């Protein structure tokens, strides 16, 4: 596994908290859509969006990868990517813990950067009848979340 750095480079004098997940066994396309849904939201709102998608209460809107995707109430084309949302909840919790360790105000945190990229493909095979096998490829995804502090309203 190669050592991947963050795509975000912090400006001078700005404190941010970062967290990453590497080669997570989940769909890169669904991850892209979920990260688009939470980018820019406050930490609590982002967590609520993910919890609602896991509980099948609110769909995640699919803007790009939505061919043959059914419409959901109030969203348009959307789905409930439970596996992706559960993994992102863990990464958000990790980023929040990093922010708390750095002394940032956790009440003013928001998702500043939410990026993903395709990981390597893990090759496997699925046994079939007559002693044959079919190739079975598992996609993986790299995820990066950066939390920043909102400036106080003046």
ZADO-646252 format. One record per residue: residue number from 1; residue in one letter; x, y, z of N, C-alpha, C in turn. Coordinates in steps of 0.1 Angstrom, whole numbers. Atoms other than C-alpha are relative to their C-alpha. Layout:
<sites>
SITE, NUM, A, X, Y, Z, X, Y, Z, X, Y, Z
...
</sites>
This chain:
<sites>
SITE, 1, X, 9, -12, 0, 0, 0, 0, 9, 12, 0
SITE, 2, X, -8, -13, 1, 14, 34, -10, -4, 9, 11
SITE, 3, X, 3, -10, -10, 16, 62, 15, -7, 12, -7
SITE, 4, X, 8, -11, 6, -11, 87, 4, -1, 12, 10
SITE, 5, X, 2, -11, -8, -11, 122, 17, -14, 6, -1
SITE, 6, X, 13, -7, 1, -40, 146, 22, 0, 9, -13
SITE, 7, X, 1, -9, 11, -53, 165, -8, -1, 14, 4
SITE, 8, X, 2, -14, -5, -60, 195, 14, 13, 4, 7
SITE, 9, X, -11, -6, -7, -31, 217, 25, -6, 13, 7
SITE, 10, X, 6, -10, -9, -41, 240, 54, 7, 14, -3
SITE, 11, X, -5, -14, 1, -37, 278, 51, 8, 3, 13
SITE, 12, X, -7, -4, -12, -13, 294, 76, -9, 6, 10
SITE, 13, X, 7, -6, -11, -28, 302, 109, -14, -5, 1
SITE, 14, X, 13, 6, 0, -59, 281, 103, 1, -14, 6
SITE, 15, X, 0, 13, -6, -65, 251, 126, -11, -9, -5
SITE, 16, X, 9, 9, 5, -82, 221, 111, 3, -14, 6
SITE, 17, X, -1, 14, -5, -88, 185, 122, -3, -9, -12
SITE, 18, X, 1, 9, 12, -83, 157, 96, -1, -14, 4
SITE, 19, X, 1, 14, -2, -91, 121, 94, -1, -7, -14
SITE, 20, X, 0, 7, 13, -87, 95, 66, -4, -15, 2
SITE, 21, X, 2, 14, 1, -98, 60, 57, 6, -5, -13
SITE, 22, X, -7, 5, 12, -77, 40, 33, -5, -14, -3
SITE, 23, X, 4, 13, 6, -89, 11, 11, -12, -6, 8
SITE, 24, X, 12, 5, -6, -123, 9, 27, -8, -8, -10
SITE, 25, X, 7, 9, 10, -144, -19, 11, -14, 5, -3
SITE, 26, X, 13, -6, 4, -172, 3, -3, 1, 6, -14
SITE, 27, X, 1, -5, 14, -183, 17, -36, 5, 14, -1
SITE, 28, X, -5, -14, 2, -164, 48, -48, -11, 9, -5
SITE, 29, X, 11, -9, 5, -195, 61, -66, -10, 4, 10
SITE, 30, X, 10, -3, -11, -218, 59, -36, 7, 9, 10
SITE, 31, X, -8, -8, -10, -190, 74, -14, 0, 14, -5
SITE, 32, X, 0, -13, 7, -188, 103, -39, -13, 8, 3
SITE, 33, X, 13, -6, -2, -225, 110, -36, -3, 4, 15
SITE, 34, X, 2, -3, -14, -226, 108, 2, 9, 12, 5
SITE, 35, X, -9, -11, -4, -196, 131, 6, -5, 13, -6
SITE, 36, X, 6, -12, 6, -213, 156, -17, -12, 5, 9
SITE, 37, X, 12, -3, -8, -244, 155, 6, 4, 7, 13
SITE, 38, X, -4, -5, -13, -224, 163, 38, 10, 11, -1
SITE, 39, X, -10, -10, 2, -198, 187, 24, -5, 14, 4
SITE, 40, X, 4, -14, -4, -201, 222, 40, -10, 0, 12
SITE, 41, X, 10, 0, -11, -226, 211, 67, 7, 0, 13
SITE, 42, X, -5, 0, -13, -221, 216, 104, 2, -15, 4
SITE, 43, X, -3, 14, -3, -208, 184, 121, -12, -7, 5
SITE, 44, X, 12, 7, -5, -241, 177, 139, -10, -3, -11
SITE, 45, X, 9, 2, 11, -261, 182, 107, 5, -11, -9
SITE, 46, X, -6, 11, 8, -237, 159, 88, -3, -13, 6
SITE, 47, X, 2, 12, -7, -240, 133, 114, -15, -4, -1
SITE, 48, X, 14, 3, 1, -278, 136, 113, -4, -5, -13
SITE, 49, X, 3, 4, 14, -279, 132, 75, 4, -15, -1
SITE, 50, X, -5, 14, 1, -258, 100, 78, -9, -10, 8
SITE, 51, X, 9, 8, -9, -280, 86, 107, -13, -2, -7
SITE, 52, X, 13, 1, 7, -312, 93, 87, 1, -9, -12
SITE, 53, X, -2, 9, 11, -298, 75, 57, 1, -14, 4
SITE, 54, X, -2, 13, -5, -288, 45, 78, -14, -6, 5
SITE, 55, X, 13, 4, -4, -323, 44, 93, -11, 0, -11
SITE, 56, X, 9, -1, 12, -339, 48, 58, -11, 10, 2
SITE, 57, X, 9, -11, -2, -356, 80, 69, 1, 11, -11
SITE, 58, X, -3, -10, 10, -339, 104, 44, 10, -5, -10
SITE, 59, X, -9, 5, 10, -324, 95, 11, 12, 10, -3
SITE, 60, X, -11, -8, 5, -290, 107, -1, -2, 3, -14
SITE, 61, X, 3, -3, 15, -295, 126, -34, 12, -5, -8
SITE, 62, X, -10, 5, 10, -276, 110, -63, 0, 9, -12
SITE, 63, X, -1, -10, 11, -266, 138, -87, 7, -5, -12
SITE, 64, X, -8, 4, 12, -240, 122, -109, -3, -15, -4
SITE, 65, X, 2, 14, 3, -243, 84, -106, -14, -4, 3
SITE, 66, X, 15, 2, -3, -281, 82, -109, -7, -7, -11
SITE, 67, X, 7, 7, 11, -289, 62, -140, -8, -11, 6
SITE, 68, X, 10, 9, -5, -320, 41, -133, -1, 0, 15
SITE, 69, X, 2, -1, -15, -321, 53, -97, -14, 6, 2
SITE, 70, X, 14, -4, -3, -356, 56, -83, 0, 14, 7
SITE, 71, X, 1, -13, -7, -368, 90, -71, -6, -2, 14
SITE, 72, X, 4, 1, -14, -373, 95, -33, -7, 13, 3
SITE, 73, X, 7, -11, -4, -396, 119, -16, 9, 12, 4
SITE, 74, X, -7, -12, -4, -382, 154, -14, 15, 1, -5
SITE, 75, X, -14, 1, 3, -348, 144, -29, 2, -1, -15
SITE, 76, X, -2, 3, 14, -353, 133, -65, 7, -14, -1
SITE, 77, X, -7, 13, 1, -330, 104, -76, 9, -1, 13
SITE, 78, X, -7, 2, -12, -316, 90, -44, 0, -14, 5
SITE, 79, X, -1, 14, -6, -306, 59, -24, 4, 2, 15
SITE, 80, X, -4, 1, -14, -298, 48, 11, 13, -8, 2
SITE, 81, X, -13, 8, 0, -261, 37, 10, 4, -2, 15
SITE, 82, X, -2, 3, -14, -260, 22, 45, 14, -3, 4
SITE, 83, X, -14, 4, -2, -225, 6, 43, 9, 12, 0
SITE, 84, X, -9, -12, 1, -209, 39, 32, -3, 10, 11
SITE, 85, X, 4, -9, -11, -228, 60, 58, 6, -5, 13
SITE, 86, X, -5, 5, -12, -217, 37, 86, 15, 2, 1
SITE, 87, X, -15, -2, 0, -180, 39, 75, 3, 15, 2
SITE, 88, X, -3, -14, -1, -182, 77, 72, -3, 5, 14
SITE, 89, X, 2, -4, -14, -197, 80, 107, 12, -2, 8
SITE, 90, X, -12, 3, -7, -166, 64, 120, 11, 10, -3
SITE, 91, X, -10, -9, 4, -143, 87, 101, -3, 14, 6
SITE, 92, X, 4, -13, -6, -163, 118, 113, 3, 0, 15
SITE, 93, X, -3, 0, -14, -160, 106, 149, 15, 1, 2
SITE, 94, X, -14, -1, -1, -123, 102, 144, 5, 14, -2
SITE, 95, X, -3, -14, 3, -120, 137, 129, -4, 9, 12
SITE, 96, X, 4, -8, -11, -140, 151, 158, 9, -2, 12
SITE, 97, X, -9, 3, -11, -118, 134, 184, 14, 7, -3
SITE, 98, X, -13, -7, 3, -87, 149, 166, -2, 15, 2
SITE, 99, X, 3, -14, -2, -104, 183, 167, 0, 3, 15
SITE, 100, X, 0, -2, -14, -110, 180, 204, 14, -1, 6
SITE, 101, X, -14, 1, -5, -74, 169, 210, 8, 13, -3
SITE, 102, X, -7, -12, 5, -62, 200, 191, -5, 13, 7
SITE, 103, X, 6, -11, -7, -84, 222, 213, -9, 9, -8
SITE, 104, X, 10, -8, 7, -109, 233, 187, -13, -1, 6
SITE, 105, X, 13, 0, -6, -144, 242, 197, -9, -9, -8
SITE, 106, X, 8, 11, 8, -165, 211, 187, -14, 5, -4
SITE, 107, X, 13, -5, 3, -197, 231, 187, 0, 8, -13
SITE, 108, X, -1, -9, 12, -185, 253, 157, 7, -8, -11
SITE, 109, X, -7, 7, 11, -170, 225, 135, -10, -2, -11
SITE, 110, X, 7, 3, 13, -181, 220, 99, 9, -8, -9
SITE, 111, X, -8, 8, 10, -171, 197, 71, 6, 9, -10
SITE, 112, X, -7, -9, 10, -146, 218, 52, 4, -7, -13
SITE, 113, X, -4, 8, 11, -133, 191, 29, -5, -14, 1
SITE, 114, X, 4, 14, 0, -148, 158, 20, 3, -6, -14
SITE, 115, X, -5, 4, 13, -129, 140, -7, 1, -15, 0
SITE, 116, X, -2, 15, 1, -127, 104, -20, 7, -3, -13
SITE, 117, X, -6, 5, 13, -107, 85, -46, -1, -15, 0
SITE, 118, X, 1, 14, 2, -107, 50, -59, 13, -7, 6
SITE, 119, X, -11, 8, -5, -85, 25, -40, 3, -11, -10
SITE, 120, X, -3, 11, 8, -70, -6, -54, -11, -10, -1
SITE, 121, X, 11, 11, 1, -92, -35, -66, 6, -13, 5
SITE, 122, X, -4, 12, -6, -89, -66, -45, -6, -11, -9
SITE, 123, X, 5, 10, 9, -92, -96, -68, -3, -13, 8
SITE, 124, X, 4, 13, -7, -110, -128, -56, -7, -8, -11
SITE, 125, X, 8, 8, 9, -129, -156, -72, -12, -6, 7
SITE, 126, X, 12, 6, -5, -164, -170, -67, -1, -14, -5
SITE, 127, X, 1, 14, 5, -167, -208, -69, -14, -2, -8
SITE, 128, X, 12, 3, 8, -192, -220, -96, -1, -15, -2
SITE, 129, X, 3, 14, 2, -206, -253, -107, 11, -6, -10
SITE, 130, X, -9, 8, 8, -185, -280, -125, 14, 4, 2
SITE, 131, X, -14, -3, -3, -153, -269, -108, 5, 13, -6
SITE, 132, X, -4, -13, 6, -152, -235, -124, 0, 11, 10
SITE, 133, X, 0, -11, -9, -147, -201, -109, -2, 13, -8
SITE, 134, X, 2, -13, 7, -157, -165, -118, 8, 10, 8
SITE, 135, X, -8, -11, -7, -135, -135, -111, -10, 9, 7
SITE, 136, X, 8, -9, -8, -149, -113, -84, 9, 11, 6
SITE, 137, X, -9, -11, -4, -134, -79, -79, -7, 9, 11
SITE, 138, X, 5, -9, -11, -139, -59, -46, 6, 14, -2
SITE, 139, X, -5, -14, 1, -137, -21, -50, 3, 5, 14
SITE, 140, X, -4, -6, -13, -120, -1, -23, 0, 16, -3
SITE, 141, X, 0, -15, 1, -121, 37, -16, 8, 6, 11
SITE, 142, X, -7, -8, -10, -99, 62, 1, -9, 12, 3
SITE, 143, X, 9, -11, -5, -118, 89, 21, 9, 9, 8
SITE, 144, X, -7, -10, -8, -105, 121, 35, -10, 11, 5
SITE, 145, X, 9, -10, -5, -125, 144, 58, 8, 10, 8
SITE, 146, X, -7, -11, -7, -112, 178, 71, -11, 9, 6
SITE, 147, X, 10, -9, -7, -132, 197, 98, 7, 13, 3
SITE, 148, X, -4, -13, -4, -128, 234, 103, -9, 7, 9
SITE, 149, X, 8, -7, -10, -141, 259, 128, -7, 12, -8
SITE, 150, X, 7, -11, 5, -168, 284, 117, 5, 13, 7
SITE, 151, X, -3, -13, -6, -159, 320, 123, -12, 5, 7
SITE, 152, X, 11, -6, -8, -180, 338, 149, -6, 11, -8
SITE, 153, X, 7, -11, 7, -207, 361, 135, 3, 13, 7
SITE, 154, X, -3, -13, -6, -196, 397, 141, -10, 11, -4
</sites>
